[in-house]
Amino acid sequence: ERRRVLERVLASLDPEDQVAVRLYVVDELPAADIARIVGLPNAKAVYNRVYRAMAAVRAKLAEDGIRREDL
């Protein structure tokens, strides 16, 4: 059930945010490589995008009663 909720929350992100999160968090690519792949100006832009996207994910999961510790 939690996996389904997590997938739904990730799917609710902007497509560009989804790609950045998946490449950085799931695939563990370096931020500089992701910047080149998705056309962002630098690694810091990747960090900022992922940080904001993950904050949105945490907020949406919290709305569903799921905490970071629950995953």
N, C-alpha and C positions, 0 to 999 in steps of 0.2 A: 504493500500500500504506500509506504513512504517513497519508494522508488517512483511510483506513478505520480505522486505529488511533486517530487523533485523534477521529473521530466516535464510536467505541465508548467511548473514555474519557470524552468529554463526556456521552454517554448514560448512563454509570454514575453520574453525579452525581445528587444529590437534585433533583427537578424544580424546586424553588424556586431552587436554585443554578444550574441550567441556564439558567433565565430571566434571572437577574441577570447571569451571564457573557455570555450572548448579547446582552443589551441594552447592557451596558457595553463589552464588548470588540469584538463584531462590529458592532453598530449604532451604537456610539460616542455613546450618549445620556448626558447629564449625570446624575451620581449622584442629584441632588435630584429629577430627573424620574423616575428609576427607583424611588426610594423611594416616590413618590406612586403610581406604577403598581402596584407589587407590595405596597404596604401596609407598608413598613418605616418606622420612626420618623423617620429622617433619612438624609442622604447618608453619614455615617460608618458607619451600619449596612450600607449598600450596599458601601462600600469593604471593610469587614471580611468580608462574605459573599463577595465576589469574590476577595479575597486568599486566604481559606481554600480556596475552590473551586479556584483556580488552583494553589495549593500541592499539592492532591490530584491535579490533572491532571498537574503536573510529576512527581510521585512515580510515578504510574501509567505515564506515558510512559517514565520511567527504567527501570521494571521491564521494559518491552518493548525497552529498549536505544536509545530515542530521546531525544536531548538537545535542548535549546532551539535550539542552533545548527543542528540537523538539519532544522528546520522552515522 
